[in-house]
């Protein structure tokens, strides 16, 4: 039964990738965000580290791992790649899914991705403090949204009511209707981020910048590295 589910899932992703109207524009540097529930984070990390040479061969350049704020068994994996389309095909391939998820005891991941605009800087850190906020915004006009985003506090986003230190803003773009803008930032205390990110004041800002839908992931930083 598990084998049948796996094959069905692989075929679904392959068909989805072929139907994606934006694939032809994705042969540029980009970032993939994966979120999944795992039985054991240490086993998942071991499986991932064993895949690093394969990831590097496929054009991946760096990664970071984060533990979900709400569920200690959910992990967020960020992968930076030189060719987003190629990276998506590899991370959706049967071989990668079998090794990373089924054998490592993880569920089927949720994929977010976007072309690098202001991309995240990575270095080798086996232990990291703080956390990360990843917001996937659906916007009416990326050009208008980005103008507003860049102008907000000179790009520092020092909104009143934020009770943690925010830094290292990065964002990623995906064409479509609506377009997608994924924004990440570091949070000195990620436990305080949800109250601010879902506040009425920030909702008003989002509406004014043309955001028509938003989903947010929050994670504690674990490690990051250069491949």
Buried (B, 14 or more C-beta within 10 A) or exposed (E): EEEEEBEEBBEEBBEEBEEEEEBEEBEEBBBBBBBBBBEEBEBBBEBBEEBBEBBEEBBBBBBBBBBBBEEEBBBBBBBBBBBBBBBBBBBBBBEBBBBBBBEBBBBBBBBBBBBBBBBBEBEEEEEBEBBBBBBBBBBEEBEEBBEBBEEBEEEEBEBEEBEBEBEEBBBBBBEEEBBBBBBBBBBBEBEBBBEBBEBEEBEEBBEEBBBEEBEBBBBBBBBBBEB
